[in-house]
Amino acid sequence: MMKKITSVLFLACLFMQFSSFSSDKPALYKVKKLKGTIKVDANWDKAQWKKIEEINITNYMGKIPAFQPVVKAKMMYDKDNLYLIYKVEDQHVRIQNDKFNSSVSTDACVEFFFSPDKEWPLRYFNIEINAGGTALMAYQIDGKRINVKEEDFNIVEVAHTLPKKLDKEIDEPVTWYLEFKMPLALLKKYGNYTQPEKGVEWKANFYKTSSRSTNPHYLTWAIVQNPKPQFHLPKYFGALIFK
């Protein structure tokens, strides 16, 4: 009888270890190629996005907030552009920053950090856009930050469903959407990138934050193991595989 119990306990321990290992596996997203063209209008339900897999941004850094937003994203590409769309079921929505490269992460904000050069996986771009469509973008190279110029960023198309600025927070539940089209030509002005095509891998992470709202939170797609909220840790980026 003791041998049987010991065997069961041994198998249970193995299962627990396997389950823990499985849950910690690196985040991976397969990026499909856009066929034809797409209108950038923040419409989550349009035909081009219908069959695209969702990216679930569910991992918290720091204290878990009283209200937990539900955040999803989708991504596509073609030979000249990247396309991203976000759906955010939110509350306590703050939009105060309306100037390019201002502190948009203090507002309700979605972010995409990505390392497009397979030779330099720790060099990366960060694009942060608040719910009102105001953006910040920079290139991080060997500990140095290079801000993208507004005149260069103007080729990025951004669509959003909330106003550009709010006088006060939206306290009640609200679902908002944000979509953007980023020409690869913008990246070339600041760093190198590996051309997206079938089989190519980039490193990236997707985030949602709102650090100065009445419901501050820090959400990630790929798990970031850091005691304090910090998105600028490329060693934790997940993988984007272009299909």
LUMBAPA-509705 format. One record per residue (C-alpha): y negated, x, z; residue in one letter. Coordinates in Angstrom, 2 decimals. Example, Ala and Ser with C-alpha at 12.3 -4.5 7.8 and 13.67 -1.06 7.14 Angstrom:
REM LUMBAPA-509705
py px pz res
4.50 12.30 7.80 A $
1.06 13.67 7.14 S $
***
This chain:
REM LUMBAPA-509705
py px pz res
0.00 0.00 0.00 M $
-2.41 2.82 0.91 M $
-1.72 4.52 -2.43 K $
-2.61 1.28 -4.25 K $
-5.87 0.88 -2.32 I $
-6.75 4.53 -2.93 T $
-6.14 4.08 -6.66 S $
-8.34 0.98 -6.78 V $
-11.15 2.76 -4.93 L $
-10.84 5.76 -7.26 F $
-11.10 3.52 -10.34 L $
-14.07 1.67 -8.82 A $
-15.88 4.96 -8.23 C $
-15.22 6.04 -11.79 L $
-16.59 2.72 -13.07 F $
-19.74 3.06 -10.96 M $
-20.32 6.59 -12.22 Q $
-19.78 5.52 -15.83 F $
-22.11 2.52 -15.41 S $
-24.82 4.75 -13.94 S $
-24.42 7.26 -16.75 F $
-24.56 4.52 -19.41 S $
-27.76 2.98 -18.02 S $
-29.47 6.35 -18.13 D $
-28.66 7.11 -21.76 K $
-31.67 8.10 -23.89 P $
-33.69 5.32 -25.50 A $
-33.13 5.04 -29.27 L $
-34.74 2.75 -31.84 Y $
-33.86 2.45 -35.51 K $
-37.01 2.02 -37.61 V $
-36.46 -0.04 -40.73 K $
-38.39 0.47 -43.94 K $
-40.83 -2.21 -45.05 L $
-40.01 -3.81 -48.35 K $
-43.13 -4.86 -50.20 G $
-46.42 -5.35 -48.37 T $
-47.54 -6.94 -45.12 I $
-50.75 -8.57 -43.91 K $
-51.97 -7.15 -40.61 V $
-52.91 -10.33 -38.73 D $
-51.09 -10.13 -35.34 A $
-48.63 -12.85 -36.41 N $
-45.39 -12.00 -34.60 W $
-43.49 -14.73 -36.46 D $
-44.27 -13.76 -40.05 K $
-41.39 -13.17 -42.40 A $
-41.57 -9.35 -42.50 Q $
-41.01 -9.08 -38.74 W $
-38.34 -11.79 -38.41 K $
-35.25 -9.57 -38.73 K $
-36.70 -6.46 -37.08 I $
-35.13 -5.42 -33.78 E $
-37.28 -5.78 -30.67 E $
-38.28 -2.88 -28.45 I $
-38.15 -4.02 -24.80 N $
-40.71 -2.26 -22.61 I $
-39.20 -2.93 -19.19 T $
-39.15 0.23 -17.04 N $
-41.74 0.45 -14.28 Y $
-43.47 3.55 -13.00 M $
-45.00 3.41 -9.55 G $
-45.24 0.18 -7.56 K $
-43.77 -2.92 -9.19 I $
-46.62 -5.47 -9.50 P $
-46.69 -9.00 -8.13 A $
-46.76 -10.36 -11.68 F $
-44.42 -8.61 -14.12 Q $
-45.51 -8.81 -17.77 P $
-42.91 -9.34 -20.48 V $
-43.63 -6.83 -23.24 V $
-41.93 -6.44 -26.61 K $
-42.76 -4.41 -29.71 A $
-41.43 -3.94 -33.23 K $
-41.93 -1.10 -35.69 M $
-41.54 -0.49 -39.45 M $
-42.63 2.18 -41.91 Y $
-43.09 2.97 -45.57 D $
-43.85 6.25 -47.33 K $
-47.54 6.04 -46.44 D $
-47.83 4.06 -43.19 N $
-46.50 3.13 -39.78 L $
-46.55 -0.54 -38.69 Y $
-46.38 -1.75 -35.09 L $
-46.71 -5.15 -33.46 I $
-46.69 -6.06 -29.76 Y $
-46.09 -9.35 -27.95 K $
-47.26 -9.48 -24.34 V $
-46.66 -12.34 -21.90 E $
-49.36 -11.41 -19.44 D $
-51.59 -12.51 -16.58 Q $
-54.74 -11.08 -14.92 H $
-55.84 -9.79 -18.33 V $
-58.81 -7.43 -18.19 R $
-60.79 -6.35 -21.32 I $
-63.92 -4.36 -20.48 Q $
-63.90 -1.36 -22.81 N $
-65.22 -1.99 -26.33 D $
-66.13 1.53 -27.47 K $
-63.75 3.79 -29.40 F $
-62.06 6.44 -27.22 N $
-63.24 4.77 -24.00 S $
-60.91 4.21 -21.03 S $
-58.90 1.41 -22.65 V $
-55.87 2.00 -20.41 S $
-57.82 0.52 -17.51 T $
-57.67 -2.78 -19.42 D $
-54.63 -4.77 -20.57 A $
-53.40 -2.12 -22.99 C $
-50.43 -1.24 -25.18 V $
-49.72 2.37 -26.10 E $
-47.64 4.37 -28.57 F $
-47.06 8.08 -27.91 F $
-45.15 9.87 -30.65 F $
-44.14 13.36 -31.70 S $
-43.90 13.30 -35.51 P $
-43.15 16.98 -36.13 D $
-39.46 17.76 -35.56 K $
-40.31 21.46 -35.25 E $
-42.68 20.82 -32.31 W $
-41.31 17.91 -30.22 P $
-43.78 18.49 -27.36 L $
-46.84 18.13 -29.60 R $
-47.71 14.48 -29.87 Y $
-50.25 11.81 -30.72 F $
-51.22 9.05 -28.30 N $
-52.72 5.82 -29.54 I $
-53.83 3.33 -26.89 E $
-55.25 -0.07 -27.83 I $
-56.46 -2.71 -25.39 N $
-55.91 -6.44 -25.86 A $
-59.33 -6.71 -27.51 G $
-58.43 -4.23 -30.24 G $
-60.44 -1.24 -28.99 T $
-58.57 2.02 -29.44 A $
-58.29 5.54 -28.09 L $
-56.42 8.19 -30.07 M $
-55.84 11.89 -29.51 A $
-53.54 14.73 -30.51 Y $
-51.97 16.71 -27.68 Q $
-51.10 20.27 -28.64 I $
-49.86 22.86 -26.14 D $
-51.84 21.39 -23.25 G $
-55.00 20.88 -25.30 K $
-56.32 17.42 -26.18 R $
-58.03 16.90 -29.54 I $
-59.76 13.52 -29.79 N $
-59.43 11.73 -33.11 V $
-62.86 11.01 -34.61 K $
-63.89 7.39 -34.99 E $
-64.71 7.85 -38.66 E $
-61.16 9.11 -39.22 D $
-59.57 6.32 -37.17 F $
-61.38 3.65 -39.19 N $
-58.60 3.68 -41.80 I $
-56.27 2.15 -39.17 V $
-56.04 -1.65 -39.49 E $
-55.92 -3.44 -36.12 V $
-55.48 -7.19 -35.53 A $
-55.50 -8.91 -32.12 H $
-55.49 -12.43 -30.73 T $
-57.80 -12.07 -27.72 L $
-61.59 -11.51 -27.71 P $
-62.95 -7.99 -28.04 K $
-64.37 -8.17 -24.50 K $
-64.06 -10.50 -21.51 L $
-66.66 -11.18 -18.83 D $
-63.88 -11.65 -16.29 K $
-60.12 -11.47 -16.13 E $
-57.92 -14.19 -17.57 I $
-56.13 -15.15 -14.36 D $
-53.71 -17.71 -15.78 E $
-50.64 -16.79 -17.87 P $
-51.46 -15.91 -21.48 V $
-49.45 -14.50 -24.37 T $
-51.34 -12.08 -26.59 W $
-50.43 -10.15 -29.71 Y $
-51.62 -6.93 -31.28 L $
-50.64 -5.40 -34.62 E $
-51.72 -2.25 -36.41 F $
-51.11 -0.29 -39.58 K $
-51.57 3.47 -39.32 M $
-51.79 5.56 -42.50 P $
-49.89 8.83 -42.23 L $
-52.87 10.50 -43.88 A $
-54.64 10.23 -40.51 L $
-51.99 12.38 -38.84 L $
-52.32 15.10 -41.46 K $
-55.95 15.66 -40.46 K $
-54.93 16.74 -36.96 Y $
-51.40 18.12 -37.08 G $
-48.16 18.38 -38.99 N $
-45.61 15.61 -39.35 Y $
-42.12 15.26 -40.74 T $
-42.19 12.67 -43.51 Q $
-40.48 9.44 -42.39 P $
-37.40 8.79 -44.52 E $
-33.79 7.85 -43.99 K $
-32.17 10.01 -41.29 G $
-35.38 11.61 -40.00 V $
-35.88 11.55 -36.22 E $
-39.16 11.48 -34.33 W $
-39.64 11.39 -30.56 K $
-41.71 8.62 -28.97 A $
-42.38 6.24 -26.11 N $
-43.96 2.80 -25.91 F $
-46.05 1.69 -22.95 Y $
-47.99 -1.20 -21.41 K $
-50.55 -0.71 -18.67 T $
-53.61 -2.17 -17.00 S $
-54.60 0.30 -14.32 S $
-57.79 -1.39 -13.06 R $
-56.88 -5.05 -13.24 S $
-56.06 -7.04 -10.12 T $
-52.41 -6.60 -11.12 N $
-52.10 -2.87 -11.96 P $
-48.86 -1.78 -13.61 H $
-47.28 0.95 -15.73 Y $
-44.44 -0.02 -18.05 L $
-42.37 2.23 -20.32 T $
-39.66 1.89 -22.98 W $
-37.90 5.21 -22.39 A $
-37.44 5.94 -18.69 I $
-39.94 8.46 -17.27 V $
-38.72 10.15 -14.11 Q $
-41.92 10.99 -12.28 N $
-42.98 9.95 -8.76 P $
-46.46 8.87 -9.94 K $
-47.37 6.93 -13.09 P $
-47.85 9.45 -15.89 Q $
-47.34 8.71 -19.59 F $
-48.14 12.21 -20.86 H $
-44.63 13.60 -20.36 L $
-43.14 14.11 -23.84 P $
-39.92 15.56 -22.45 K $
-38.96 11.96 -21.61 Y $
-39.67 10.53 -25.06 F $
-36.92 8.48 -26.67 G $
-35.77 8.80 -30.27 A $
-36.98 6.98 -33.39 L $
-34.45 7.13 -36.23 I $
-35.83 6.10 -39.62 F $
-33.44 3.98 -41.69 K $
***
